Amino acid sequence: MTDDTQIPQPAAPSGNQKRKMRSASRLYAVQALFQMEAAGQTVDKVIHEFEEHRFGATYEGDEMAEGDFDLFRKTMRDAVNWQAKIDQMTDRALVAKWPIARIDPTLRALFRAAGAEMIEGVAPPKVVIVEYVDVTKAFFPETKEPKFVNAVLDHMAREAKPEAF
């Protein structure tokens, strides 16, 4: 005898939930790239740690957002694989007196994540810029960094995908 009862499946994320998951993945990618540089960890180790311990975790009563695993993994791997090209693009977008090695490590991680999406990602460059400016606001509230990041990312996007402008 077979049991024909269906086990309820979780609903697929709505369009708005998917957007929030992509946004969370971008924030996590910046954090993970920062951690890789600060702690000298490998990309695979950091991806595993974030997916196991950060996505959807609860810290001191605050629930972390679920992320888009595929976008997170792709952004991380592309940022590592294309780091030299991304850093060169970033250097060209920065004022000559401020090479990427001299900027804040959080911003360096942010430019690498955004650059990875601009080179290899599917999101339009203008979406990437808006998303990473929002990430900047999370790290640097009430400062001038978001305007600075917007200008640098705009320059990088025009170099990476000039046809989009």
Secondary structure, 3 states (H helix, E strand, C coil): CCCCCCCCCCCCCCHHHHHHHHHHHHHHHHHHHHHHHHHCCCHHHHHHHHHHHCCCCEECCEECCCCCHHHHHHHHHHHHHCHHHHHHHHHHHCCCCCCHHHCCHHHHHHHHHHHHHHHHCCCCHHHHHHHHHHHHHHHCCCCCHHHHHHHHHHHHHHHHCHHHC
